[in-house]
Amino acid sequence: MARGTARASLPGLNKAVTIAGGGLAGLSLAAGLRTRGIPVTVHEAGSYPRHRVCGEFISGVDEATLGSLGIPDVLKDATPCSSVAWYREGRRIHDGHLPRPAAGISRYRLDRLLHDRAASLGAEVIEQSRQPREVREGLVWAAGRIPARSRWIGLKLHFRHLAMDSDLEMHLGANGYVGLARIEDARANVCGLFRVDRSLRGSGIELLASYLREGGNAALAERLGTTDCDSSSFCAVAGFSLGRQKAEQHLCTIGDAESMIPPFTGNGMSMAFEAAELSLDPLERWSRQKIEWDTCLAEIRTRLQQRFRKRLGAAQALHPVLLSHGGRMFIESMARARILPFRPLLALVR
Ligand SMILES: Cc1cc2nc3c(=O)[nH]c(=O)nc-3n(C[C@H](O)[C@H](O)[C@H](O)COP(=O)(O)OP(=O)(O)OC[C@H]3O[C@@H](n4cnc5c(N)ncnc54)[C@H](O)[C@@H]3O)c2cc1C
């Protein structure tokens, strides 16, 4: 079989899978199922291309996962990001290198690539089609983070020709953190997770700069203020909770809809691809009428829990450390003493 070509399927014999949500988890699952000849429809509430709140660097996904999803080349033109610099309120505290380069790519580009790939493999992708959240046999819920009351706001904006002396920069502040990543077309993506402050208003660079100044990152706000920003790329998201998401007993959830790892890890997109890969076999067996839907659902849940338990637990434990004053001081002192265990910590959240 040629790589990426759908296996022959006998229409009518294989039950169809419906996916709600055409983000990374939904589209990559659709592509993977199509390579196995399974009929798939994806319903996406929005349309492509579109910007999304995301740090836009993918770290931790391996080639085998992308290959088994039928998307081996999707990151081939992504910007390799190896060097990382950490800052605390304007002070550079740590320089390091990732053990394996991360891939910098905008969601504007990546989601469209995945859409085109899934569609070329024969998936039906219906845009502007918001699905009701309901328990239904054959429905996979990949519709992203679940709305929840929370104290977080995520902001993202692209900048052109932003001077960076590392591929990735992580800036810790008193109200959250912000990551800078090199992506395509000489752009940098700037994306932050902050505690909501209702006194800060506006949108675009003004809002981002206000949150940065509020957290003690005035120098970064100044630096961004003198750089060419693409205001059409601005997006914001609020009202979501981190960690495992609540789901109805019989709803099949994957990606952020199943669990949302704290963003500092840069691993959420990898988890979305891995979740799609782990769901392929059970869904194929259900589609070919070898197992019941409840068995398929139980298998997917077990696989996701086994794969993600350790990294979710570690990330949930480290997240408050980054956000507390004492935690940031501790990180800074370890970094200054050159004993910050950057790579072991990174391995814990992979
Ligand atoms: C501030 C922030 C920074 C981040 N930075 C990074 C990073 O640097 N690296 C990284 O790997 N991860 C990062 N992440 C996490 C990453 O963005 C997610 O883990 C990833 O997008 C999850 O993919 P998904 O397919 O599950 O969900 P999504 O990508 O959110 O896709 C869900 C899709 O479902 C659609 N949808 C929603 N409701 C419905 C409905 N009812 N019917 C139909 N469609 C619907 C949406 O329009 C969307 O297209 C970050 C997250 C945040 C909040």
The ligand as a Tripos MOL2 file, in Angstrom:
@<TRIPOS>MOLECULE
LIG
   53    58     1     0     0
SMALL
NO_CHARGES

@<TRIPOS>ATOM
      1 C1         -2.2760   29.7530   26.3150 C.3       1 LIG1
      2 C2         -2.0350   28.3910   25.6940 C.ar      1 LIG1
      3 C3         -0.7830   28.1170   25.1240 C.ar      1 LIG1
      4 C4         -0.5370   26.8540   24.5750 C.ar      1 LIG1
      5 N1          0.6910   26.6160   24.0440 N.ar      1 LIG1
      6 C5          0.9880   25.3830   23.5350 C.ar      1 LIG1
      7 C6          2.2640   25.1100   22.9590 C.ar      1 LIG1
      8 O1          3.1440   25.9630   22.8440 O.2       1 LIG1
      9 N2          2.5110   23.8460   22.5170 N.ar      1 LIG1
     10 C7          1.5690   22.8600   22.6010 C.ar      1 LIG1
     11 O2          1.8600   21.7320   22.1920 O.2       1 LIG1
     12 N3          0.3410   23.1010   23.0980 N.ar      1 LIG1
     13 C8          0.0270   24.3410   23.5590 C.ar      1 LIG1
     14 N4         -1.2250   24.5970   24.0440 N.ar      1 LIG1
     15 C9         -2.2260   23.5070   24.0600 C.3       1 LIG1
     16 C10        -2.7680   23.2090   22.6510 C.3       1 LIG1
     17 O3         -3.2390   24.3900   22.0550 O.3       1 LIG1
     18 C11        -3.8950   22.2010   22.7790 C.3       1 LIG1
     19 O4         -3.4880   21.1420   23.6030 O.3       1 LIG1
     20 C12        -4.3260   21.6380   21.4180 C.3       1 LIG1
     21 O5         -4.8180   22.6710   20.6110 O.3       1 LIG1
     22 C13        -5.4020   20.5780   21.6250 C.3       1 LIG1
     23 O6         -5.9300   20.1750   20.3690 O.3       1 LIG1
     24 P1         -7.4610   19.7260   20.2720 P.3       1 LIG1
     25 O7         -7.6450   19.2580   18.8880 O.co2     1 LIG1
     26 O8         -7.7940   18.8350   21.4020 O.co2     1 LIG1
     27 O9         -8.2980   21.0490   20.5190 O.3       1 LIG1
     28 P2         -8.3830   22.3550   19.6250 P.3       1 LIG1
     29 O10        -7.1420   22.5740   18.8770 O.co2     1 LIG1
     30 O11        -8.8610   23.4160   20.5720 O.co2     1 LIG1
     31 O12        -9.5230   22.0370   18.5530 O.3       1 LIG1
     32 C14       -10.8630   21.9250   18.9170 C.3       1 LIG1
     33 C15       -11.7060   22.3000   17.6880 C.3       1 LIG1
     34 O13       -13.0740   22.0150   17.9680 O.3       1 LIG1
     35 C16       -13.8840   23.0480   17.4330 C.3       1 LIG1
     36 N5        -15.1400   23.0220   18.1900 N.ar      1 LIG1
     37 C17       -15.3840   23.5000   19.4380 C.ar      1 LIG1
     38 N6        -16.6560   23.2190   19.8140 N.ar      1 LIG1
     39 C18       -17.2130   22.5400   18.7840 C.ar      1 LIG1
     40 C19       -18.4920   21.9530   18.5720 C.ar      1 LIG1
     41 N7        -19.4450   22.0140   19.5150 N.pl3     1 LIG1
     42 N8        -18.7470   21.3370   17.3960 N.ar      1 LIG1
     43 C20       -17.7840   21.2670   16.4350 C.ar      1 LIG1
     44 N9        -16.5530   21.8010   16.5900 N.ar      1 LIG1
     45 C21       -16.2590   22.4150   17.7430 C.ar      1 LIG1
     46 C22       -13.0480   24.2920   17.6280 C.3       1 LIG1
     47 O14       -13.4450   25.3080   16.7290 O.3       1 LIG1
     48 C23       -11.6320   23.7740   17.3390 C.3       1 LIG1
     49 O15       -11.2900   23.9080   15.9910 O.3       1 LIG1
     50 C24        -1.5300   25.8580   24.5880 C.ar      1 LIG1
     51 C25        -2.7900   26.1460   25.1280 C.ar      1 LIG1
     52 C26        -3.0500   27.4040   25.6790 C.ar      1 LIG1
     53 C27        -4.3910   27.7010   26.2570 C.3       1 LIG1
@<TRIPOS>BOND
     1     1     2 1
     2     2     3 ar
     3     2    52 ar
     4     3     4 ar
     5     4     5 ar
     6     4    50 ar
     7     5     6 ar
     8     6     7 ar
     9     6    13 1
    10     7     8 2
    11     7     9 ar
    12     9    10 ar
    13    10    11 2
    14    10    12 ar
    15    12    13 ar
    16    13    14 ar
    17    14    15 1
    18    14    50 ar
    19    15    16 1
    20    16    17 1
    21    16    18 1
    22    18    19 1
    23    18    20 1
    24    20    21 1
    25    20    22 1
    26    22    23 1
    27    23    24 1
    28    24    25 2
    29    24    26 1
    30    24    27 1
    31    27    28 1
    32    28    29 2
    33    28    30 1
    34    28    31 1
    35    31    32 1
    36    32    33 1
    37    33    34 1
    38    33    48 1
    39    34    35 1
    40    35    36 1
    41    35    46 1
    42    36    37 ar
    43    36    45 ar
    44    37    38 ar
    45    38    39 ar
    46    39    40 ar
    47    39    45 ar
    48    40    41 1
    49    40    42 ar
    50    42    43 ar
    51    43    44 ar
    52    44    45 ar
    53    46    47 1
    54    46    48 1
    55    48    49 1
    56    50    51 ar
    57    51    52 ar
    58    52    53 1
@<TRIPOS>SUBSTRUCTURE
     1 LIG1         1 GROUP 0 **** ****
